[in-house]
């Protein structure tokens, strides 16, 4: 037996040597001595190499004879990672992907591989190739997916979902100028078209990489308009196929690649002249014969300010520096945020995602509104392609390779050979010739009324009652028309057709994105009835009317609407109490007004005016409905109006009113809105929304926001528009239990109130169980309680966690989870909600013994951070954790990083403040940078640290970045046992350190400078950026920010907050000046000598008179002074106190955009002062006071 063990051991060592040699030969065949940091699919491993790896691992597992598999060499881990990536791209054919499948491909018998050992091997292997997992959740498997590229077997399905989405994404990216991030968002928006197990951010990233690759080829080799783009590429760059993140060695992907290149070569017009474009498609679902209508809203990356203003029918001057965009259909859909870019181009950057609406909602009209701090900047305007679909006429969709696109409503011509026709069940579809076909292929049940789907070709006619429509395929005119009615819409929601004040005009969206009017002679106005008579003068018409678009003498499409007088109005008046009011219609001309009996006090309809008096016995509803009918028509129009009460309330997205004083989780923020009414012109009132967080350092944090009223006396503020302010305030409390009070004030009195917290509900400890409170059980249904998932993880070690089982009573969940099975010797345990849990409960601690009573043996096995967290006294624990965090920031291989990474993988969906050490990290700039690098968290982690810990990345000292860069270089050199200047080390560092700048614009400038000064290879673009910063004169920066009517302080700050009465004003600016004087007197003297009073904003006294205090002074000056301090002060502890940072956070939450811009200028001035050459041509400093 001993001999057998020796033989197995010898064989294992031999195999390990084989791995080392295999990697060396693998690289040598590619002309490399060591890995160069490229993605693994870029090495293009051959099939023979893949099979050789499989055989080596099979032999390795056989030699183990059932013993645990322990990776003993870096080369073995590197081979394992490479094999896993190759398995993904060669073998994965769909379904859930798991490590088990990869292991089963190596050996038929079960492999004894511990989960933690596997994770360590993957990380070790990725490091060997110059990569890291991203550090959250299932990111180890995700790193394999990203490095493997797109799965070959799925790509080979040329007519599959991946191919269709890639073709569509390529087309959209060209049309709207999307970058990789917008493409990832596009693929995520269409995730339902992918199988369940491809709905992952790593897949979206790979798909975006395919599109950006083909567009790069288009630009580099001038493929636009080429008749034979594939042949051109083959001549100019024969290996162009190798640029894509997919296997191409067996030609399976050739049809897709050829299709992508041909799509990219098409001449594509841009749509940057309109902010939102809508496209409707018909998607066939997995259920055979079932179809679904989909409306997609796409936005360009940028748009000219004048184009945006013209599209919204407002002046460019009325568009603020930052605003949000919203689509209004059956509900309100947030499209994204927008911001004017600095410079003479007057461009607006749209940070928006592709939005999709399905079913009946997709058939309804969607309109665009720009909003700023709750106020609509204009009346809603139409979106090209998003007009309401007529429920009577046929809908025609062209069948294309990537999607079925709506080409027209009514009669139309289609360029494609085949089309899909959606008609009501009563319609007769007739093939007009022998070579024409019309075949039923399915139905669409999610629209009203349901529609039958035909596949047609040739010439087909559709008979509907007395109307006849024609559809012809294989026609010359086959461009999908995007039509838009422009005119004044009557306020408030109306259906089933829109209401216009006066006569609107119809426009077509041209190829260059502009709106061109349709000639009036091509519009026939008729009464909305069978064989309706023509209306010669629509200007004098009142009520429903049909507008027919005529082409070639034939009516091809009907638009139904109602017309009222140009000066028609709806007026509201509040009553003697909030439960009473009245609505008055003037210039509408209707003859009948049907209303709700329980809300109606009296209705009076006269020829020129109609009055509706309302009274509610209980609390009035937010919205009221009325139906109106005109004399000449039986068609009724439904109106949705706000109840004309005076007051305010908080509402959810479905219109439900929030109970006064309710406690809601922070995740509900996008669904909440504040709504106020003040419709009595005799007594107008001021309404404000107040955010208040108590219990912070330096007292309560307060932020005030005005709620603007429209002409009808109605105001609404979506809390999502205040997200930056809400998060900026919440991050000022390190408590997991922080509560943000939100109140609506009317003339100084509170009329509505609610509170936001970080979680849905709390857990209570009852004996050996964690339970929900009776209140929580009563407020949620059985299904929600049943879907709560709780897990537990040892807090002080990297041991695996455990899933808790909920107790049941007669098959009904009771909201109680026994925890007695959690081993006390592994405690304390953190009990927390899983990612998929229906409610995110407050994490709670459970221990079989009190913290601080572990024996010496159990403490000794803990890492330093675990030992610090086990301290009994809270104050002592905080001091010890801070000391360990400081040591970790100086050592990226510190043992405690393993515990932090383990927690981040398991608990990344919880608030960072759940764990004490994150607060210590947030107070140490070097630890913050180290954490982002060590956890590979990227911008996602940086954003969370900003929003949850109150971190201001812009105040990171340049010296800290230089220290961390040197530390990172030494760490990788030590890992590979090479010199710090080794090219592999530089390649890996180049892939990690510059990414820090993506999380903040000011930090980006600092990272650029540090990287440039490091001497490591950098791009010409980086050199240009650093050169521009160095050439910028501090005096010019101060002129730009303070001087003139169009300076930055006027544009970005003062004009944006002209109505704000509450400004953060604590004397911070003066305190920061004194700190500079006390701690950096030499720099203080230079600042005073060179800039004097020009350094800060002094509004009242001017440049020569005495200074006078202004309540806006702190907001204006503190960010710039903080930017100076961050770079000039050699002892950060002298000014980065909790009290000062809290005051800075209040200013940043007041206006983040201004804070960042002002801080950036302070940083640039500081960099100019600390530059080596700065002292050679400046006069000697003399003692003086700054400002």
Secondary structure, DSSP 8 states (H G I E B T S, - for coil): -HHHHHHHHHHHHHHHHHHHHHHHHHHHTTT-SS--S--GGGG---HHHHHHHHHHHHHHHHHHTTS-----SHHHHHHHHHHHHHHHHHH--SS---HHHHHHHH-SS-----HHHHHHHHHHHHHHHT-----STTHHHHHHHHHH-B-HHHHT-TTSHHHHHHHHHHHHHHHHT--HHHHHHHHHHTGGGS-GGG-SHHHHHHHHHHHHHHHHHHHHTT-TT-TTHHHHHHHH-TTGGGGSSB--TTSTTHHHHHHHHHHHHS-----TTSS-EEEEEEEE-SSTTBEEEEEEEE--SEEEHHHHHHHHTS-GGGS-SEEEEEEESSSEEEEEEEEE-SSTT-EEEEEE--EEEETHHHHS--EEEEEETTEESS--EE-BT-S---SSS-EEEEE-SS-EEEEEESSEE-SSS-EEEEEETT-EEEE-STT-EEEEEEEE-SSSS-EEEEEEESEEEEEETTEEEEEESS-S------EEEEEEE-SSEEESSEEEEEEEEEEEE-TTS-EEE--GGGEEEE-SSTT--B-S-GGG--EEEEEEEEETTEEEEEEEEEEE-TT-EEEEEE-SSTTEEEEEEES---SEEEE-TTTEEEEEE-SSEEEEEEE-SSS--SEEEEEEE-TT---EEEEEEE---SEEEEE-TTS-B--TTEEEEGGGGGG-EEEEE---TTS---EEEEEEE-S-TTS-EEEEEE----TTSEEEEEGGGGHHHHHHHHTT---TT--EEEEEEETTEEEEEEEEESSSB-EEEETTEEEE-HHHHHHS-HHHHHT--EEEEESSS----EE--EEEETTEEEEEEE-TTS-GGG--EEEEE-TT-SS-B--EEE-SS-TT---HHHHHTS-HHHHHHT-SSHHHHHHHHHHHHHHHHT-TT-TTHHHHHHHHHHHTTS-GGGSHHHHHHHT-HHHHHHHHHHHT-HHHHHHHHHHHH---GGG--HHHHHHHHHHHHHHHHHHHTS-TT-HHHHHHHHHHGGGGGGG-HHHHHHHHHHHHHH-----HHHHHHHHHHHH--HHHHHHHHHSSTTSHIIIIIITTTTT------SSHHHHHHHHHHHH-HHHHHHHHHHTGGGGS--TTTTTTS-----TTHHHHHHHHHHHHHHHH-S-GGGT--HHHHHHHHHHHHH-HHHHHHHHHHHHHHHHHHHSGGGGGGS---------
